[in-house]
Amino acid sequence: MSENSVVVRGLCKQFDGFALDHVSFQVPKGRIVGFIGENGAGKSTTINLILNELKKDGGEIEIFGRDHTDAAVKRETGVVFDQCSFPEVFTARDVERMLSGIYPSWDGKLYQAYLERFGLPLQRAVKHFSKGMKMKLSITCALAHRPRLLILDEATAGLDPVIRDEILDILLDFMQDEEHAVFFSSHITSDIQKIADYVVLIHQGKIVFEEEKDVLLDRYGVLRCGKSMAVEPSDYIVRRETGVSMEYLVKDRQAAERKYPKAVADSASLEDIMLFYIKGDMSCGD
């Protein structure tokens, strides 16, 4: 039995003006993997390839140890996109009638329990739902057929912090079963920072890193100093220049603090790390 719910190896897809370039990463069973990167970095393209909504040009995708095109894989995967895809005239009851005929594992009692938890009415048309209500309905439907893998593509985008927290709590509840896994794409790095076990950063169609979140937060740092201070290229990953100072993203904050006592070494958030890689000068660091 595979220890990974998802394995992506050397995934390639060519478009006019953009290419997904030999993307590789894993989603371990029992873990939440956050997938971060700027808009247009390749997050949605990667997810659509995993879901077989797009045809890959090269590489391999396995889900539960099987090829991602296996029909059984789809039945065991719950998917939530950034927009609700149900017809606007449907009610939550109509949605259940449709999906219960598609998924043999559909659990009507679980569906009703989530509707009640989220305060979603059964008989109101989807067109009268707020954005937050539509997203809650999408997540309810994804969970009601009892998937082993949950894939979310910008599911918390545009939602207020209260609703986002509700959704993150649902994901943590889902992960109480160690056979489950979540692959969560978002440009809201604070959401990823709250719940992810691993983080994958993609930039311009290439994977920059795949790392445990706690390692990123515990060890990485931002070294700030005057422009006159010399920092050896081997001591940082990427740098950027501000109006009056230099800032360096370092992999070992404590070591940098010891070596450069006149500089300030701060902790780095996921947002800091992502912005350094995207906007920093990569020409000098390792």
N, C-alpha and C positions, 0 to 999 in steps of 0.2 A: 504494500500500500504506500502510495506516494506521500511524503511528508509535506509536499507543496500542493496547495489547491490550484495554483496557476504557475506555469513556467513558460516564459517567453524567451526564445533564443534567436538572435540575429534577425529580428523582424525588420523588413524593408517594405516601403511603399513610396512610389514616385508620383508626384503631381507636378504640374507646371509651377515652377517657382518655389517648390517645397519638397523635401524628401525626409521620410522617416528612415534613419540610417543605422541599420544593424542594432536595433533596440533589444536589450536583454535584461530581464529581472525576474524575480520570483515573488509569489504571494504565499508565504508559509501557512499551513493549516493552523487554525487557532490564533491568528494574528490579524491586526488591522494594518494595512499598508497605505500610506498617504502618497498620492501622486501629484507632485507640484511642478509648477512652471508657469511662465507668462502666457497670456493669450496667444494662440498661434504656435505654441511650442511643440504641439503634437500629442497632447493629452487625449483629446476626443478621437483623433485618428487612431491612436493605439487602442482605445476602448472599442471603437467600431470594428477594428480588425479582430480583437479578441472575441467579440460577439458574432463574428462572421457577417457583419453588415457591410463590410468592405472586403474585397479579395486582396490578400497580401501578394506582393511581388516576390518575396523570399522570406526564409526563416521558418520557425516552428512555434506553434502555440499548443500547449497541453493544459487541459482542465481536468482535475481529478485523475491525472495520469492517462487521459484519453485525448485524442485529437479534438480540437475545439469545434469541429464541424459535426461531431457525434450528436445525434438528436437527443440522446439521454442527458447530455451535458446541459442543454438549454433548459430542460425541465427542472434541473437542480440549481439554476442560477437565477437570482432575482436582480432586476435591473431598474435603476432610477436615473432618469435624465433630468436636465435642468428645466424642462418644460413638460407639463402634463399632456399626455398624448390621447386621452380619452375624448370621444365626441362631446361637444359642449352641451348637447341636449340630454346626454345620459345622466342618470342619477347614480348614487353609490350602489343602489340595488341593481340597476341595469349593468353596471360594471361587474358586479359579482356574478350575475347570470352569464355574462360573456366569458369571464375568466375561469369560472368553475367548469365550463365545458372544454376548456383548453388544457388545464392542469389536472391530472388525475389525483395529485396530492393536495388539491385545494381544501382548506380548512375553514368552513363557514363560521364556526364558533370563534376561531382566532380572528378572522376578518371582522366580525362584529365586536370583539373585544377591543381591537385597535380603533375602530370607528368611535366607540364609546370613550376610549382613553383620549383620543384627539378631539372629541366633541364634534364629530362630523355627522351631519344629518343623512339619513338614508334616502329621503325622497326629494331633496333639493337638486336641481340641475347643476351640473358642473360649471356652467357659465356664470352662475351666481356665487361661486366660491372665490375667496381671495387667493392670492398667489400662495400664501402659506398653507391654506386649506387644500389647494390642489397638490402641493408637494406632499402633505401628510397623506392624502389619498393615494398618491403614487407609491409612497413607502409602505402603506398598509397593504396594497395589492402585491407589492414585491415580496412581502413577508408572509402573506396568507397562504401561499402555496408551499411553504416550508422549505426554502432553498438551503443549500449548504454554503453557497457563495453569494455574496451580495456585492454588486458593482454599482457605484454611484458616480455620475459624471456631473460635477458642479451642482449637486443637489441642494446645497445650502446657499447658492448665489442669490442675492437680492432679497434674502429673508432677514427679518429683524433678529436681534440677538436672542430673544426669548424663544422664538420658534427654532432657531438653530440649536440652542441648547437642548430643547425637547428631542430633536432629531438625533443629536449626538448621544443622548441618553438611551434612545431606542437601539442605536448601533451597539452600545456597550451591553445592553440587555441581550441582544442577538449573540454576542460573543461569549455569553455564559456557557454555551455549548462549544467545547474545544474542537469539535469537528467542523465548525464554521470558520469562515474567513471573510474579510471585507477588503475590497479594493476601492479606495475613495479618492477620486480626482477632485481637486479644488485649488483655486487661486487664493482662497482665504486660509492663509497659513496658520492663523490662530486656531482654527477648527482642527486642522491636522495636528497641531502641537498638543491639543488637549487629549486626543484619543489614540493617535497612531502608535504602533510599535516599531514600524520601519517607515522610512521615507525614501522615495525615489524622486530625484530631480531630473527633469527633461528640459533641454534648452536647444532650440533650433533643430529639433528632430533627433537629437542624440542624448543618451543618458549621461548625465554628469556624475552622479553618484547614487549608490544604493546602500543605505546605512541605517543602523539602529537609531531611533530617535533619541534615546537617552545618551548615546555616545555623542551625537551631534550637540546636544544641549549641555552636557557635562564638560566636554573637552574643547569644543570650538570656542573661539573668542574673536573680539575685534580689538586690535592693537592700534592706539591712536598716539601720534607724536608729531613734532614739528617737522617741516620739510627738510630741515638740515640734518636730521638724524638718519644715519645709514642703517637700514634693516636688510640683512642678508636674504637674497632670493630664496634660499633653501628653508628659511624660517616662516614663510607664508605661502598661502595658496594663490591669492589674488589681492590686488591692491586697488585703491581708488584715491583720487586727489580731491580734497575740498578746497574752499577758498583760502584757508590759512594752515591746513594740516594735511597729513597723510594718514590713511586708514588701511589696515591690513587685516585680512581674514586669516586667522591662524588655526591650525588643527590642535595645538596644545597650548591653551591659554596660560596655564601655570608656568610652563617652560618659557614662554615668551616674556612673561612678567619678570621671571628671574633674570633672563638674559638682557632685558631692556628695562631696567628699573626706573628710568626717567620717563618712560612712556606709560600710558594708561591702558590696562588690559581689562576689557569688559566682557561679560557673557554675551553670547550671540543667540538671538532668536532664530526660528526657521525663516522668518521674513528677512532678517539681516543676511543670513547665509544665501538665500535665494537671490537677493538683490546684488550681493557682491559678485556671484557667479555670472549674473546676467549683465550687470552694468560695469563691473570692474575691469581692470586691465590685466588680462591673463598672460601677457607676454613675458612677465618677469618671474612669477612664482613657479613652483614645481607643478 
